[in-house]
Amino acid sequence: MKNPVRSKAARIAAAYGILIALALILSYVEAQVPAFFAFPGMKLGLTNIAVLLALYRMGGVSAMTINLLRIVMVSLLFGSFSSFVYSMAGGMLSTVVMILLKHIGKFRPLTVSIAGGISHNVGQIIAAMILMSTAGIGWYLSVLWFSGLLSGALIGILGSELIKRLPHFAGDDLK
Amino acid sequence: MSENRSNCKSIKRDVILIAALVLTGCIIAVCVMLFSGGGAAVEVRVDGNVIAVYSLNKDRTVTINGVGGSNVLVIKNGEACISEADCPDGLCVKTGNIKYKGQSVICLPHRVVIEIIAGADELSGADVFVK
């Protein structure tokens, strides 16, 4: 495989740029889709494609960095304080869960994505319980558990394809 | 090749984990259905403080003054909903009707929460209670 960029550092820097840009765009696209599900909090989690690719091709630290930067930038650009808190709670919990499952459990991207989707929604519910000081939204967990499972599976299928087709995304073929 | 082999090996673990996650979701759903029977009253909170409690047995329309705006609470046929609100996202209106204990409609911009509470016996017949 011939690649014009020979420096691994440059490839990694470019990979960060591409993935953060991709995550930002996907966040924006997702924000443009009006709550197309009956329940607030249900969403596709398109940005998780970028996080998943980072996790499998660049490692846990990169996945965490990209997701953190994405959340901060999206919140500054389009969000409010409460959306920032929700994104943080969901994003951080799901990223930690995905990193643990990938590195310790050695699970496949699809499974990792499903667990990530669920834990994202669990994190958001916990944040909502604290923010609104109500335990009453506990019933909502069952709805969001399955919506996270489904969206995680969908994103997992897409992400797995991407991971398979980009084996040297962050310059693994270079020294 | 070696990557393929390790993938095959881990398929079983993946299936088990996914099955466990589905099962956990079902257990949560069953628990929610068992422990949240129909409620009898709706509690209105603004910024975490209980503003009022209304019985679900009597139809009524109330305007709730939230932080920076208002929401219209409608109680009809044992169900409650927010019918109108001047918040930017309107998510509280989209949430629709609620009637089960623990269900709630939340308007984040106005920091308004309406939540279904208490079985009929717990409410001791009071029709409305305003703090």
HADDOCK unambig.tbl for C-alpha pairs under 7 A between the chains (distance, minus, plus):
assign (segid A and resid 38 and name CA) (segid B and resid 95 and name CA) 6.64 0.50 0.50
assign (segid A and resid 39 and name CA) (segid B and resid 95 and name CA) 6.22 0.50 0.50
assign (segid A and resid 40 and name CA) (segid B and resid 91 and name CA) 6.81 0.50 0.50
assign (segid A and resid 107 and name CA) (segid B and resid 10 and name CA) 6.64 0.50 0.50
assign (segid A and resid 107 and name CA) (segid B and resid 14 and name CA) 6.08 0.50 0.50
assign (segid A and resid 108 and name CA) (segid B and resid 14 and name CA) 6.78 0.50 0.50
assign (segid A and resid 111 and name CA) (segid B and resid 14 and name CA) 5.95 0.50 0.50
assign (segid A and resid 111 and name CA) (segid B and resid 18 and name CA) 6.51 0.50 0.50
assign (segid A and resid 132 and name CA) (segid B and resid 48 and name CA) 6.53 0.50 0.50
assign (segid A and resid 133 and name CA) (segid B and resid 48 and name CA) 6.34 0.50 0.50
assign (segid A and resid 136 and name CA) (segid B and resid 102 and name CA) 4.45 0.50 0.50
assign (segid A and resid 136 and name CA) (segid B and resid 103 and name CA) 6.39 0.50 0.50
assign (segid A and resid 136 and name CA) (segid B and resid 104 and name CA) 6.93 0.50 0.50
assign (segid A and resid 137 and name CA) (segid B and resid 102 and name CA) 6.32 0.50 0.50
assign (segid A and resid 137 and name CA) (segid B and resid 103 and name CA) 6.29 0.50 0.50
assign (segid A and resid 137 and name CA) (segid B and resid 104 and name CA) 6.53 0.50 0.50
assign (segid A and resid 139 and name CA) (segid B and resid 32 and name CA) 5.38 0.50 0.50
assign (segid A and resid 139 and name CA) (segid B and resid 102 and name CA) 6.69 0.50 0.50
assign (segid A and resid 139 and name CA) (segid B and resid 103 and name CA) 6.82 0.50 0.50
assign (segid A and resid 142 and name CA) (segid B and resid 25 and name CA) 6.15 0.50 0.50
assign (segid A and resid 142 and name CA) (segid B and resid 28 and name CA) 5.65 0.50 0.50
assign (segid A and resid 142 and name CA) (segid B and resid 29 and name CA) 4.93 0.50 0.50
assign (segid A and resid 145 and name CA) (segid B and resid 25 and name CA) 6.02 0.50 0.50
assign (segid A and resid 146 and name CA) (segid B and resid 25 and name CA) 6.57 0.50 0.50
